[in-house]
Amino acid sequence: MTTTSQLDELLALALGATATLPPPEEAAKVHRRLVTEIRLRLPGAERAAAAAPVRSREWYRHHQAMDAARDALEVVGGEPDLHVGPTAAAIRLAELARRLRELSTYPVDGEARS
């Protein structure tokens, strides 16, 4: 399970990639970690949406986070392409990081949140 500090470190690394342009292998490793974390947190968002009153602001907020994360996974969430340029890889990392940041408030199965 990823701790809060590990998650913060991952997000900082991914969001900072556009400034540092990591090598393809490092970008691919971060990419895989981001995709894994997003997939682990989506069920928590789904449970929160199911528990919220339908069509309430809370319900829409949960659905917006889920839809954006699913869209990002569909567009850039596949296996990272090591042949894409460093700028494109960094942009993909930043997009995944933004989606993970939105989902970071949702617990992973078996994880307690306060």
C-alpha positions in Angstrom: 0.0 0.0 0.0 1.3 3.5 -0.8 1.7 5.8 2.1 0.7 9.5 1.9 4.3 10.6 1.6 5.0 8.1 -1.1 1.9 9.3 -3.0 3.0 12.9 -2.6 6.5 12.0 -3.8 5.0 10.3 -6.9 2.8 13.2 -7.7 5.7 15.7 -7.3 7.9 13.6 -9.5 5.2 13.2 -12.2 4.1 16.9 -12.1 7.7 18.0 -12.2 8.5 15.9 -15.2 7.8 18.7 -17.7 10.6 20.7 -16.1 13.1 17.9 -15.8 12.2 15.6 -18.8 13.2 12.3 -17.3 14.8 9.5 -19.4 12.3 7.2 -21.1 12.9 4.3 -18.7 12.3 6.5 -15.7 9.2 8.1 -17.2 7.8 4.6 -18.0 8.3 3.5 -14.4 6.5 6.6 -13.1 3.8 6.1 -15.7 3.1 2.5 -14.5 3.0 3.6 -10.9 0.5 6.3 -11.6 -1.7 4.0 -13.6 -1.6 1.4 -10.8 -2.5 4.0 -8.2 -5.4 5.4 -10.3 -6.8 1.9 -10.8 -6.5 1.1 -7.1 -8.4 4.3 -6.1 -11.3 4.2 -8.7 -13.3 1.7 -6.6 -13.2 4.0 -3.6 -14.5 6.8 -5.8 -17.2 4.5 -7.1 -18.3 3.6 -3.5 -18.4 7.3 -2.5 -20.5 8.1 -5.6 -22.9 5.3 -4.8 -23.2 6.5 -1.2 -23.9 10.1 -2.2 -27.4 11.4 -2.9 -28.1 11.0 -6.6 -27.6 14.3 -8.5 -26.2 16.1 -5.5 -23.1 18.2 -5.7 -21.1 15.5 -3.9 -22.4 12.9 -6.4 -21.4 15.0 -9.4 -18.0 15.7 -7.8 -17.3 12.0 -7.4 -18.5 11.2 -11.0 -16.4 14.0 -12.4 -13.3 12.6 -10.8 -14.1 9.1 -11.9 -14.8 10.2 -15.5 -11.7 12.2 -15.8 -9.6 9.4 -14.4 -11.1 6.9 -16.8 -10.7 9.2 -19.7 -7.0 9.6 -18.9 -6.5 5.9 -18.5 -8.1 5.3 -21.9 -6.1 8.0 -23.7 -2.6 7.7 -22.0 -3.0 4.9 -19.5 -1.8 2.0 -21.6 1.7 0.6 -21.5 4.1 3.6 -21.8 5.7 4.1 -25.2 9.5 4.3 -24.8 9.8 5.7 -28.3 7.7 8.8 -27.6 9.7 12.0 -27.1 10.5 13.2 -23.5 8.2 16.2 -23.7 5.2 14.0 -24.8 6.0 11.5 -22.0 6.2 14.3 -19.4 2.9 15.7 -20.6 1.3 12.2 -20.2 2.8 11.9 -16.7 1.4 15.3 -15.7 -2.1 14.3 -17.0 -2.1 11.1 -15.0 -0.8 12.9 -12.0 -3.6 15.4 -12.1 -6.1 12.6 -12.2 -4.4 10.7 -9.3 -4.3 13.9 -7.3 -8.1 14.1 -7.6 -8.5 10.5 -6.6 -6.0 10.7 -3.7 -8.8 11.5 -1.3 -10.4 8.1 -1.9 -9.2 5.1 0.0 -7.7 2.0 -1.6 -9.6 -1.2 -0.6 -8.7 -2.1 2.9 -7.2 1.3 3.6 -8.6 3.5 6.4 -9.1 7.2 5.8 -9.7 9.8 8.4 
